[in-house]
Amino acid sequence: MDFYSQISNYYNDIFPLNKAQVSFVKSYLDKNSMPKSMLDIGCSTGDLSIELCDYFDVIAAIDTNEKMLEIARTNSNNIDFLNMSMLDIDSQFPRNVFDFVLCFGNTVVHLQSIDEIEIFFKKAKTVLMEGGKFLFQIINYNNVLDNNLVGLPTIENDRIKFERNYSVDSDNMIDFSTTLTIRSTGAEIVSSIKLFPVRKEQIENALQNAGFEHIVSYSSFTKKEYSNKSLPLVFECY
């Protein structure tokens, strides 16, 4: 069973809805120009799309994990939750159809090279309307690589403990290994996945090559000024 299928039943315990993400997206909405259309890439269990449902006329949300999508579909009948790769969006959606493309939750680094990431950025631009906004977030791998970080902070609450470790392999990929402990039973789910630790400068260059002209980065969803020492890395692109 793959990484996300293993943790799907506990995903919302690990990563509950991030209200800062909601506020970040809403900050770009013009109340006088509704309706809007949105594509949520890497939607997982759909919480963000569901929370934003009242602010968009049309929402499509995609993920490659069917177990996550099954959870999302049980919570909303108003959103198209589709099993789809982020690299297929231009073949599955018309050109210039979305006002917003979102890609949060460190989804981009599941692509395995800077070339794949640039291809994805070009596809995101293809499905955006003129003047549409591409908003995405990853971990700040400048911080991870420059400071030899060996993991991310452990997530703990009454239901779970989620330990997250990083190690760089011989191909300069990150082995992201996790241990999820279920507090009610003491059971442990151990998983690992390969991530591509793309640097901020690589992202900016790929976005420019994809045709984005307005590129701004932040250290948080509250639009805090970028710092090389921050863990989040948030982009707004037009």
N, C-alpha and C positions, 0 to 999 in steps of 0.2 A: 504494500500500500504506500502511495506517495506521501510526501511531507504534509501537504495541506489536507489530504483526506484523513490522515492520522489525527490532526488537531482540530478538524472541522467542528466537532460537537462541543468544543471548548473555546472556539475562536472568539466568541463575543465576551467570554470571561477574560481572555487574554487582552483583547483589543476592543473594549467597548467603544461606542460611538464617541468620536472626538469632536466636541462642540466647537473647538477652535477651527477645525476644518470647515464646519458648517458656516461659521461667521466669515471665514476667509472667502468662501465662494460667494456668499450673499453680498460681500462688500463690492463685488463687481457687477451686481445686478442693477439695472436701470428700471425702476418701477414704471416709467412712462413708455417703455418699449417692449412690454410683454405682448405675446408669449415668447418663450425661449425654448430651445432644444439643447439637450445635454447628452454626452456620451461619457459614461463612467467606466474606465478601464482598470481591471483588477478589482472588481467590486466586492469580492469575497462574499460575505453573507448579506450584502445589500443595505446595510444600515445607513450609509451616507446618502445613497440615492433615495431611499424611503423618506429620510428626514427632509430632503430637498424637494420632494414630490410636489408640494403646494406652490413651489416657486418656478416650476417649469411646465410648459405645455406638453412636451414630449421628452421622455428619458429612455435611453437604451443603456443597459449595463452589461458588461461582459467579464467573464472569467474563464479560466481553463479547467477549474475544478468543479466537477458536477455535484459533489456533496455540498460544497459551499452554495452553489446555485439552488439546490433543492431547499436549503434553509431559507434563502432569500425569497424564493417563490411562495413559500408558505406564509410569508409576512406581508406580501403585497401582490395584488392582482393588476396594478396600474402601471407596472414597469415591465419592459421586455428584458428579461434576464437570459442572456444568450451564452452558450458555451462556445468560446471563440478566442483565438490567439490575437494578441495586440498587433501582430504582423499581418493579419488578414482584414483589418478594418476597411482598407480602401477597396477591397474586392466585395465586401459584404454590405457596405453603405454607399449611397450616392456621394458624388463630389459636392462640396460646399453645402452640407446639410445641417451641421451642428453649430450653434452659437458658442458652446463650451465643450472642451474635451478635458476631462479630469483624469489624473493618474497618480493616486496617492499610495502610501503604504509601502514604499521601497520597491514598487513593482518593476520599474524600468531596469533595475540591475539583475533581474532574472534573465534578461537577454545576455548573450554570452560574449559579446565583443562591442567595441565602439562602432564598428561598421553596422552591426545589427541595430544599435541604438539610433544611429543617424537615419537608417532606413525607416525605423519606427517614427521618428520625428517628421520625416517627409510625408508619411502616410497620415499622421495626425493633422498636418497642415492641409493635406488634400481634402479631408472630410470636414474641415472647418469652413464656415462662411467667411467672406471677406470681413475683416475686423473682428473675427471670432477669437476667443481666448483659450489658450492652452495652459493649464495650471497643473503642475506636478510636484512631487516631493520624493526625495530619497534620503538615505543616510549620507552625511557629509564624509565621503571617503578620503578627502584631504586630511581630515582630522584622524581618521582611523589609520591611514597609512603613515602619515608623518609622525604620529605619536605612538605607533605600534600598539594600538588598542587591541586587546585580546577578547573583547566581547562588548555587549551592550548591557545596560542595567537590567538586573533581574526584575521581573514583574511578579508581584505577589498580592494575593487577596485571600478572602475566606475560602474560596473554591479551588484555587490553583497556585502553583509556583512555576514560573517559566524562566529557565536559565538559558542564556544565549551567549555562545562563544564563537570567536572568530579565529581562524588561522589561515595564513597565506600559503598556498601550495606552490609547487615548482613551476606551474604555468601562470603564476601571479593571479590566480583566481582565489576567492575567499571560500573556504569551507565553513559554512554557517551551520554549526551543530547546536542542537537544543535538547533540553530535558524538561518535559512537562510532567509535573507531579500533581496528581489528583488528590486533594486533601482528604476527601471523604473515604477513600479506599487505600491511599498510599501508593497506588499504581503509578508507574512511570512510563512515559512514552518518549523514546529517544529517537531523534531524527537528524538528518543532515541534508544540505542542499548546497549546490555551487552558485555563487554570485559573482558578478563582474564588478570589481571596485572602481567604478569610473570616477575620475577626478572632475572637479568643477570646471576647470579650463577645457577639458575634453567635451563636456556637455555644451558649454557655450559655443565652442567651435562647430560642433555638430548641429546645433540649433541654427547658427548662421548659415551653414551649408544647406540646411533644409529650407531656408527662406524666411525665417522669423527675423523681424527687424527690431522689435521691442523685446528685450531680454533683461529681466531684473531678478536678482536672487535675494533670498532672505534666510535668516537663521531660525525662523519660526512662522507659524501660521498667523501670528499677530503682526507680521511684517517687520520684525526686529531686524536691524541692520546685520548683514552677513558678517560672520566671524569664522575664521579658520578653526576655532576651537569648539564650535557648536556641533552637536550631533545631527539635528535636522538640517536639510538643505531644500529650500522651497523656491520654485520658479514660477514667475508669471511671464507669459510670452504672447505677443500679438502678431 
